[in-house]
Amino acid sequence: MDESINIIGAGLAGTEAAYQAALRGIPVKLYEMRPQQMTPAHKGSGFAELVCSNSLRAYGMESAVGLLKEEMRLMDSLIIRAALVARVPAGGALAVDRKMFSDYIEAELNANPLVNIVKEQVLTIPDGLTIIAAGPLVSPALSESIAEIVGGEMLYFHDAIAPIVAKDSIDMEKVFFASRYGKGNGDDYINCPLDKEQYQLFYQEILAAELYPLKDFEKQKLFSGCMPIEAMAACGYDTMRFGPLKPVGLEYQGKEPYAVVQLRQDDAGATMFNMVGFQTRLKRGEQERVFHLITGLEMAEFLRYGQMHKNTYINSPLLLNNALQLKQRINLLFAGQITGVEGYVESAACGLAAGINGALLAQGKEPLVFPPLTALGGLLRYITTATGNFQPMNVNFGLLPPLGQKIRDKKQKNLQIAERSIAELISFIAANPQAFNVIS
């Protein structure tokens, strides 16, 4: 009889790992500590809750994350299927109704007879075959247990989440609907235009605003892919205008605005909108004062304030092999952001790989190493072989080998890399029937 798998954490990585293992006929015990033990960022107890942003980022294969999504879809990813079911308009991005997304995933796993869901906090790592997918907000008790096994090789960085405002509190006469370059439906975002004078005032006030302090023992480490808006402002006057407030590709009253704050739909009913790129650790009162300076948001009602939290990850290059097994204990695998992958899609993809490999180990078979020509293989190779100062990483085309020919058009070059990756993955799946001939 095949060995069962313990999976700790029902976030994106853990739910995907559980689904993949069960798909291959392996019994799974899936542990989730919420609502018994909450985290600083989660608001509810739902599976795969999205807390940083409702966007799973770009969907087209000219982007690396779009390629990763397509690879996951080809391997029957539960997360991608749920996202497509719960999709809401967001231009060229894949954004979802977060509750619908979470409910779909939880219902799928609840209905699977091979998945035993245990709503309790895991204080120590079990002895058997186990996947730790506890996420970057791992509980203190489990963090201590992990640290004991990995020899204290625990790292961290600070992350922040963006505010959400009520649509009916936005002054719609001052804003306009549009997607940058007309992508998607062409009108997927609410855009708040700022002229030069308004931007200068906003810039000055955000620099002067009061922040929540970090604890004395914590050294601030910021991940550039989720940098707080006030940290961007501190980098220079134009940093925000070349980042989330960039006006390029947008037109208002016949011309390009000086700066634009975009709001992205956060629920299927289009009643809540997320402030794109506005992760922050400003104090709540300061968020209201400063963000009310934005055109159209003068009377905005904040349904969720931005906040800061500490993300924990392990030193994966020292600790994990390229099948995501702990080198010193091969029946213990890690998945998701705790490995140093950054982003929801990357976390789920990591969970997919760990779920497949966990199932193979449970069957007494050799785990897979995904080919480096694929987005998933390139990402996993980075987290298990990076040298120097290991930092969290989003998937990107720089993780993949070059084409070997010069193509000036970046989009065309990326599409050719993506086509190569998909062809490689299809061949890899065909060459490994022991892993991909699943039980229906």
C-alpha positions in Angstrom: 0.0 0.0 0.0 1.3 3.5 -0.9 2.5 5.7 2.0 0.2 8.7 2.9 1.5 12.3 2.8 1.1 15.0 5.5 0.8 18.5 4.0 1.1 21.4 6.4 -0.7 24.5 5.2 -3.8 25.0 2.9 -2.5 28.0 1.1 -1.9 28.0 -2.7 1.1 25.7 -2.5 -0.5 23.3 0.0 -3.8 22.9 -1.7 -2.1 22.4 -5.1 0.2 19.8 -3.6 -2.7 18.0 -1.9 -4.7 18.0 -5.2 -1.7 16.6 -7.2 -1.0 13.9 -4.7 -4.6 12.8 -4.5 -4.8 12.9 -8.3 -2.2 10.1 -8.3 -4.1 8.0 -5.8 -2.1 9.0 -2.7 -4.0 9.6 0.6 -3.3 13.1 2.0 -3.7 14.6 5.4 -4.0 18.4 4.9 -3.4 20.5 8.0 -4.6 24.2 8.2 -4.2 26.2 11.4 -6.7 28.9 10.6 -9.1 29.9 12.2 -7.7 28.4 15.4 -4.5 30.3 14.8 -4.6 33.4 12.5 -1.7 35.2 10.8 -1.0 38.9 10.7 -2.3 39.1 7.1 -5.1 36.6 6.7 -8.7 37.8 7.3 -10.5 34.5 7.1 -10.1 30.7 7.3 -10.6 29.9 3.6 -8.2 27.8 1.6 -5.7 29.5 -0.7 -6.7 33.0 0.6 -5.2 35.8 -1.5 -4.0 38.5 0.9 -1.4 40.6 -1.0 -3.3 41.3 -4.2 -6.2 39.8 -6.1 -4.1 39.6 -9.3 -2.3 36.5 -10.4 -0.5 38.8 -12.8 -0.1 38.7 -16.6 -1.9 35.9 -18.5 -0.2 36.1 -21.9 2.7 33.8 -22.7 4.9 36.8 -23.7 5.4 37.1 -19.9 7.2 34.5 -17.8 4.4 34.3 -15.3 1.9 33.7 -18.1 4.1 30.9 -19.4 4.3 29.4 -15.9 0.4 29.5 -15.8 0.2 27.7 -19.1 2.7 25.0 -17.9 0.6 24.5 -14.8 -2.6 24.3 -16.8 -1.0 21.5 -18.9 -0.3 19.6 -15.7 -4.0 20.0 -14.5 -3.4 22.7 -11.8 -6.2 23.2 -9.4 -5.1 26.7 -8.7 -5.2 27.7 -12.4 -8.6 26.0 -12.9 -10.0 27.9 -9.9 -8.6 31.2 -11.1 -10.3 30.8 -14.6 -13.6 30.0 -12.9 -13.4 33.0 -10.6 -11.8 35.4 -13.1 -12.8 39.1 -13.1 -11.8 41.8 -15.7 -8.2 43.1 -15.3 -6.9 43.8 -18.8 -4.0 41.5 -19.6 -3.8 40.1 -16.0 -5.5 37.1 -14.5 -7.4 38.6 -11.5 -10.1 36.7 -9.5 -13.0 37.1 -7.1 -11.0 36.1 -4.1 -13.9 34.4 -2.2 -15.1 32.5 -5.2 -11.5 31.4 -5.9 -11.0 30.1 -2.3 -14.5 28.5 -2.1 -13.9 26.6 -5.4 -10.6 25.1 -4.1 -11.9 24.2 -0.7 -15.0 22.5 -2.3 -12.8 20.5 -4.6 -10.6 19.2 -1.8 -13.5 18.6 0.6 -15.2 16.4 -2.1 -12.1 14.3 -2.6 -12.2 11.1 -0.6 -8.4 10.9 -0.5 -8.0 14.3 1.2 -8.5 14.3 4.9 -8.7 18.0 6.1 -7.5 18.6 9.6 -8.2 22.1 11.0 -5.6 22.3 13.7 -2.2 23.9 14.2 0.9 21.7 13.7 3.4 22.4 16.4 6.1 19.9 15.4 7.0 18.3 12.0 5.5 14.8 11.7 7.9 11.8 11.2 6.4 10.5 8.0 6.4 11.7 4.4 5.6 15.4 4.8 5.4 18.5 2.6 5.7 21.8 4.5 3.7 24.4 2.6 3.1 26.6 5.6 3.7 29.8 3.6 5.7 32.9 4.5 3.5 33.5 7.6 4.5 30.3 9.3 3.4 30.1 13.0 6.1 30.7 15.7 5.8 27.2 17.0 6.2 25.5 13.6 8.9 28.0 12.7 10.9 26.9 15.7 10.4 23.2 14.7 11.6 23.9 11.2 14.6 25.9 12.5 15.6 22.9 14.7 15.7 20.6 11.6 17.4 23.1 9.2 19.9 24.3 11.7 18.7 27.8 12.0 18.9 28.6 8.3 15.8 30.7 8.4 15.7 34.1 6.5 13.0 36.7 6.2 11.9 39.9 4.5 9.1 42.3 5.1 6.0 42.3 2.8 3.1 44.6 2.6 -0.5 44.5 1.3 -2.5 47.2 -0.4 -5.7 48.9 0.7 -9.2 48.1 -0.8 -11.8 50.9 -1.3 -15.6 50.7 -1.8 -16.5 51.5 -5.4 -19.6 53.5 -4.3 -17.3 55.9 -2.3 -15.3 56.8 -5.4 -16.1 60.1 -7.2 -16.7 58.6 -10.6 -17.0 62.0 -12.3 -13.2 62.6 -11.6 -11.9 59.2 -12.8 -12.0 57.2 -16.0 -12.2 53.5 -17.0 -9.3 52.2 -19.1 -6.7 49.4 -19.4 -3.1 50.4 -20.3 -2.8 50.1 -24.1 -6.4 49.0 -24.3 -5.6 45.4 -23.1 -8.4 43.1 -21.9 -11.8 44.7 -22.4 -10.1 48.1 -22.7 -11.8 49.4 -19.6 -10.8 47.0 -16.8 -9.3 49.6 -14.4 -10.6 52.7 -12.6 -7.9 55.3 -13.2 -7.4 58.3 -11.0 -5.4 61.0 -12.9 -3.0 63.3 -11.2 -1.6 66.5 -12.7 1.9 67.7 -11.8 0.7 69.8 -8.9 -1.4 67.0 -7.4 1.4 64.5 -7.8 3.9 66.8 -6.1 1.6 67.3 -3.1 1.0 63.5 -2.9 4.7 62.8 -3.1 5.5 65.3 -0.3 2.8 64.1 2.0 3.6 60.4 1.5 7.2 61.1 2.5 6.1 63.0 5.6 3.5 60.4 6.7 4.0 58.4 9.9 4.7 54.6 9.5 4.1 51.7 11.8 7.5 51.0 13.4 9.3 47.7 13.0 10.1 45.7 16.1 13.4 46.5 17.7 14.9 43.1 16.9 13.9 43.2 13.2 16.1 44.6 10.5 14.0 45.9 7.6 14.4 43.8 4.4 12.1 44.7 1.5 11.4 42.6 -1.5 11.5 44.8 -4.6 8.5 43.1 -6.2 6.2 44.1 -3.4 7.8 47.3 -2.2 5.7 49.7 -0.1 4.6 52.8 -1.9 6.3 55.0 0.6 9.6 53.1 0.1 9.3 53.8 -3.6 8.7 57.5 -3.0 11.8 57.6 -0.8 13.8 56.3 -3.8 13.2 59.5 -5.7 10.6 61.9 -7.1 9.8 60.0 -10.3 10.1 56.4 -8.9 6.3 56.1 -8.4 5.7 57.6 -11.9 7.9 54.9 -13.5 6.2 52.3 -11.3 2.6 51.8 -10.2 1.6 55.4 -11.0 3.0 55.3 -14.6 0.7 57.1 -17.1 2.2 55.4 -20.2 -0.4 53.7 -22.3 -3.3 55.7 -20.8 -5.1 58.8 -22.2 -7.5 61.2 -20.4 -9.2 64.1 -22.0 -7.1 63.8 -25.1 -3.6 63.5 -23.5 -1.4 61.4 -21.2 -1.9 62.3 -17.5 1.2 63.3 -15.4 0.6 60.3 -13.2 -2.2 57.7 -12.7 -3.4 55.7 -9.7 -5.1 52.5 -10.9 -7.8 50.6 -9.0 -8.4 47.0 -9.9 -11.7 45.1 -9.4 -11.4 42.8 -6.3 -14.7 40.9 -6.4 -17.1 39.5 -9.0 -19.8 42.1 -8.0 -17.4 44.9 -8.7 -18.1 46.6 -5.3 -14.5 46.5 -4.1 -11.4 47.9 -5.8 -7.8 47.3 -4.9 -5.3 50.2 -5.1 -2.7 48.7 -7.5 0.9 48.9 -6.2 -0.1 50.6 -3.0 1.3 48.1 -0.5 2.1 50.1 2.6 3.0 50.3 6.2 1.6 53.8 6.7 -0.5 54.1 9.9 -4.2 53.9 9.3 -5.0 57.5 9.9 -2.1 58.5 7.6 -3.4 56.2 4.9 -6.8 58.0 5.0 -5.1 61.4 5.0 -2.6 60.8 2.2 -4.7 58.6 0.0 -7.6 61.0 0.1 -5.4 63.4 -1.8 -5.8 61.1 -4.9 -8.2 62.3 -7.5 -11.6 60.6 -7.0 -10.6 59.2 -3.7 -11.3 62.3 -1.6 -14.1 60.6 0.2 -13.1 56.9 -0.3 -14.2 54.3 2.2 -11.4 51.9 3.0 -12.7 48.4 3.3 -9.2 47.1 4.1 -6.2 49.2 5.1 -2.7 48.4 3.9 -0.4 46.6 6.4 3.0 45.1 6.8 4.0 41.6 7.8 7.2 39.5 8.0 7.6 36.8 5.4 9.8 33.8 6.4 11.7 31.7 4.0 14.5 29.1 4.3 17.9 29.1 2.7 16.8 26.7 0.0 20.1 26.5 -2.0 21.8 25.1 1.1 19.0 23.0 2.3 17.0 21.5 -0.6 17.8 19.3 -3.5 16.3 20.0 -6.9 13.3 17.8 -6.2 12.4 20.1 -3.2 13.5 17.4 -0.6 15.4 18.5 2.5 18.9 17.1 1.8 19.3 15.8 5.4 15.8 14.2 5.5 14.6 13.2 2.0 11.0 12.4 3.1 10.5 16.0 4.0 9.7 18.4 1.2 9.2 22.2 1.2 6.8 24.1 -1.1 5.6 27.6 -1.7 7.0 30.9 -0.5 8.8 29.4 2.4 11.3 28.1 -0.2 12.1 31.6 -1.5 9.8 31.6 -4.6 7.9 34.9 -4.6 4.3 35.3 -5.8 1.1 33.4 -5.8 1.5 31.7 -9.1 5.1 30.7 -8.2 4.0 29.3 -4.9 1.3 27.2 -6.4 3.7 26.0 -9.1 6.1 24.9 -6.4 3.3 23.1 -4.6 2.4 21.3 -7.9 6.0 20.0 -8.2 6.1 19.0 -4.5 2.8 17.2 -4.8 3.9 15.2 -7.8 7.2 14.4 -6.2 5.6 13.5 -2.9 3.3 11.1 -4.7 6.2 9.5 -6.5 8.1 9.1 -3.2 4.9 7.6 -1.6 4.9 5.0 -4.4 8.6 4.2 -3.9 9.6 5.9 -7.2 12.2 8.5 -7.9 11.1 12.1 -7.8 11.2 14.3 -10.9 13.6 17.2 -11.7 11.8 19.5 -14.0 13.8 20.5 -17.1 15.5 23.9 -17.0 14.0 24.9 -20.3 10.6 25.2 -18.6 9.6 28.1 -16.5 8.9 25.8 -13.6 12.2 24.0 -14.0 14.1 27.3 -14.2 12.4 28.6 -11.1 13.1 25.5 -9.0 16.7 25.4 -10.3 17.1 29.0 -9.0 15.8 28.3 -5.5 17.9 25.1 -5.1 21.2 26.3 -6.7 21.4 30.1 -6.2 24.7 31.4 -4.8 25.7 34.4 -2.7 23.0 36.4 -0.9 19.9 34.3 -1.6 16.8 36.5 -2.1 13.1 35.6 -3.0 12.5 35.5 -6.7 9.6 35.8 -9.1 9.6 33.7 -12.3 11.3 35.6 -15.1 12.8 34.8 -18.5 16.3 35.4 -17.1 15.9 32.0 -15.3 15.7 30.2 -18.6 18.6 29.5 -21.0 18.8 31.9 -23.9 17.5 31.0 -27.4 21.0 31.2 -29.0 19.9 33.7 -31.6 19.4 37.4 -31.5 15.8 38.7 -31.7 15.4 42.4 -31.4 11.6 42.4 -30.7 11.4 41.5 -27.0 7.8 40.2 -27.2 8.7 37.9 -30.1 11.8 36.7 -28.3 9.7 35.9 -25.2 7.1 34.1 -27.2 9.7 31.9 -28.8 11.2 31.1 -25.4 7.6 30.2 -24.3 7.0 28.0 -27.3 10.2 26.2 -26.6 9.3 25.7 -23.0 5.9 24.3 -23.8 7.3 21.9 -26.3 9.9 20.8 -23.7 7.2 20.3 -21.1 5.0 18.2 -23.4 8.0 16.0 -24.2 8.9 15.7 -20.5 5.3 14.7 -19.6 5.4 12.0 -22.4 8.7 10.7 -21.2 7.6 10.3 -17.5 4.3 8.3 -17.6 5.0 7.1 -14.0 4.4 10.6 -12.9 1.8 11.9 -15.3 -0.5 8.9 -16.0 -2.8 10.0 -13.2 -5.8 8.2 -11.7 -9.0 9.8 -12.9 
